[in-house]
Amino acid sequence: MTSSTKTSAVSAISTRIEALQNAYVRMKEEGVADGTIMGVLSYSDYPALSKYLLETVRANTSTQETILGTLDGSIKDLLGMKLMFTQQLPVTTAGTRTNGAVNGASQNVNYSAVSQSTTTNGNFLTQTISADGFGASATIEDGAIFTIAGVNAWDNRKGASIGRLQQFRVVGSYTATVGGAVVALRIFPAIIVQNTTLTGDLGVNNAHATVDAAPADNAVITFLQGASTSHLVRALIARDAVRVETATLESLPSGENASRKMKGCPLTLRSHRYSNGDTGVVSTRFDTAYQTNVEPYGRCKIVRVNGA
């Protein structure tokens, strides 16, 4: 391996580790407890994590057996979170949009206006804003992440700005007008500003604030993912962010039936064994009934990590 190749490899490892660490910090900023975070990564991340942990373990152990034993457990329990590796991660492709700007001041809302999904499921704590400057007929993809200049994330527990720009997720796909504007761009979280002088219904904003200030007119919108680029999506997910509900299925009228609760996942599985009297072929089928839902504040406890 040449010197330039080694440098490139070290840089790639550092980038992946730093991305994971930043995602972990984001989860902690949202109040997620250690021991409840699950990471879903690509198999391509495994060598990078192995290299990082191997060097770390070598610095603190002396025998090969100890190194290998420690390494195997540490990779899947990094930074206090359990990791799962898969080749089924989705790839997101950004739209053709350029960075834009907020079109109009005082586009913040009250918590009472966004506390219920009155018309469409999944719109809890979302709102629409008017923005422009995205480019003529530009596309904005569902899931695009952007920041707004001068709008920092708010820590409700501490009652202070976190000190970084709030990240907003686009909900739905959009195409800008010929002038590059989108009149009703739905985003999460809603722009809720704390104001300790308010009482009653408006005073509820204090407990649910998401930013330290409303965006100014023409405040710059900056997308985190470059236009028309593709990224493999990893994620860190808090255990209580997603709820899975299952049901025990009734027995079928013929054949052999059995129901079992699965270990390691909240599902109940029904097996049905039956045969064809004409051919003697015996078949077995398995069925399960389940529903998954993201909890109301679950979106705040799922962090996406984009990468190559």
N, C-alpha and C positions, 0 to 999 in steps of 0.2 A: 504494500500500500504506500503510495507516494505521500509526501508531506501535505500537499494540497488536498488530497483525498481524505487524509486523517483530519485535517482542519474542518473540512466540510461535514464529516461524520460527527465530530464533536459538536459542531454548531447545530446539527439536526437533533442530536440528543438533548442538548441544552434547551432548544426551542420547545420540544415536546414536554420536557419536565417542567419548564416555566409555565407553559400553558395549563398543565394540570394543577400546578401550585396556585396559579391565579384563579382557576375555577374553584378550587378548594376555598380560597380566601373569600370569593364571592358567596359561596354557600354559607360560610361562617358569618358574613355580614348580614345575611338574611335570617340569622338566628338558628341555623340548623345544627343540631348536636352531633358530636363525634359518635361514631358507631352506628349512625343511621344513614350514611351516605353510600350510595352504590354508584360505581363508575362503569360505563359501557364504552369500551375502546375497540380499536381495530387490531387484528392480529399483527399488522405491520408495526404497531406500537410496542409489541412485546420485546423485540430485540433492543430497542432504545432503552426501555426501562430495565432490561436485564443488564445492559452495559453500565448504566448509571448505578444500579444497586450493587453490582459486582465490585465496582471500584470502591464504593462506600464500605462494603463488608470487608474487603481486603485490607482496608486501612484500620480495621478494628478486630480482625481475627488472624490467626496464624496457621490454621490447618485447612487443607482443601475440603475435608469432610464438613467442617463447620461452615465454610463458605457456601458450599452447595446446598446444605440443609437450610441455612438461613435465607439464601437467595430464593429458593422455591416458595417459601411462605411469604416473604416480603413483597414479591412482585404482586401477589394477589391481595395484599393488605397494605397498600401504600398510603401514607399520610392519614392513617386511621380510617380508610374507606376500602370496602371490598370492591374488587375489579372483576369484570367479566369481559372476555375477548370474543369477538364474533366477526364474521365476514359479511354480515347482513346489514351493515350500517348504510343509511341513505346518503346520497350525494345531492347537494343543493347547488343550483345554478342561479347566479344573480341575474337580475334584469338588466336592461340597457340604461337604466337611470344614471344620472350624474348626481353629485351632491346638490342639494337644493336649499331652500330657506323657508322659514315660517311666514305665512302670508296673513298678517294681522296679529296684533298684540292681545293679551288677556284671554288666551284660549284655554285657561285652566278651568276645571270643573269642581263641583262639590261632590263629596263622597256619596251623598244621598241620591245623586243623579246617576251614579254608575254602580250602585251596590246590588242591583238586580239585573239579570238578563231578561228584560221584559218582552223582547221580541224574538231574540235568537239565542239559543243555547250557546254558551261559551263566550259571551260578551261581558261577563262579570269583570269589573274594574278596567273596562276599555272605554275609549272615547274616540271621536273623530276630530281631526284638525284640518285646517286649510293650509296647503303648502304649494310652493311653485319652484321654478328653476331646475326641474328635473330633466329638461330637454324635450323637444317636440315629440309627442307620441311615445315617450319613453315608457318602458314597463318597469313596474316595481313588484318584486316577487313576494309571495306569502312567506313570512318568516324573516324578512330582511330586518337587520338590526342597525339602528342609527343613534347618534347622539345629537343634542341640540346645544349650541354654544350658550354658556351661562346658566345651564340648568343642571344642577348637581343632584345626585341621589340623596335621599333623606333617611336617617336612621330613627325610626319611631321610638325605639327603646331608649336611646340616648337623647333624643330630642335635638339632634344637630345634623348638619350636613356630613355625609360620609367623606367628602373631599374628592370625589371623582364625578365625572359626568354620568348622568342617568342614561341607561341604555333602554331604548324603546323598540318593541317588536311590532312589525307590520302584521296586521290580521287581515288576511285576504289578499288577492292579487289585483293590481290596478294598472291602468294605462293612462298616462297623462294626456292632457289636451294638446292641441297643436301649439299652444303657448307654453307648454311644459308644466301646467298646474294640475293638482288633484284637490278638489274642493272638500271631499269628505274621506280623508285617509284615516282608517281605523288603526289605533295603536294600543299597545299594552306596555306598561301600566298607564292608567289615566293620569293626567297632570293635576295632582291634588297638592295644594300648598297649605302648610300649617299657618295658622293665624291665631295666636293666643287671646286676641281681643274679642274673638267671635264666641258666641254662646248658642245654646239650643241646637237646632238642626245643623247650622253651619259650624258650630263648635266641634262636631263630630270629625271634621277634617283634621283636627289636631292628632287624633289617634290613628288616622289612616293616610297621613301625608306621604307622598312618594317623591317629592322634589323640594328644593329649597327656594325656588322662585319660578314664576311663570315665564315662559319664553317671550322675548321682545319681538316686535315686528322685524322681519328680515333676519332673525337669528339663524345662523348657518346650520343646516342639517348635514351631518357627515355620516355616510354609510361605512360600516366596519368591513364589509366585503366588497372588493372591487367589482365594477360593472362587468357583466358577462363572464365572470370567473366561476369555477366549480370547486367545491370543497367537500371533503368527506366529514360527516358530522359525528362527533363523539358527544357524550353527555354525562354529567353527574346528576344524580336524582336522589332526592331525599325519600326515605322509606314512606313517610306519611304524605307525600305529594300525590300519590296515585292510590286509588281505592279499587280493589277487585272484589266483585260480588259473584258468588257461584250458587248453584242450586242442585239438589239431588234429583236426578231424573227418575221417572217412574219405570218400573220393570215392564218389559215388553211381554205380550201374552203368550209367546211360545219360545222354546229354546232355553238356554241357561243364562241367567242374569246375575250380575254382581256389581256393587257400587263400592268405591274406595276413595277415601280422602288422600290426596297426594301429599307426599312429604317434600318440603322445600318450596312449594308454591300453593297458593290458596285456591285449589281447584278440587272438585269432586268428579271422578271419572266413572262412567258406567260402561261395563263390558257386556257384550251380548254374543253368545256362541250359539250357532245354529248350523243345521245341515240340510243338504238337498236330498230328499228321499229317492229321487230318480238316479242321481249320479254318485251319491255317497260323499260328495265334497263337503268338508266342514269349513265354515268361515267364522271369523271373529271380527266384530267391529267395536270401536270405542267412541263414545260420545261424551261431550261435556257442554254445559251451559254456563256462560259467564258474561259479565259486563265490566268494563273498566272505565273509570272516570278520573279525571284530574280534579283534585279537591279545589275549593274556591280560591285558596291562596297557593295552590300547588304550582302554578306557573312561576311564582317567586322562588321556588325551591327546586327548579330544574335549570341547570346551566349548560348551555350548548358550547362545545369546543370545536371550532372549525379547523381544518388542516388538510394537508396533501394526502 
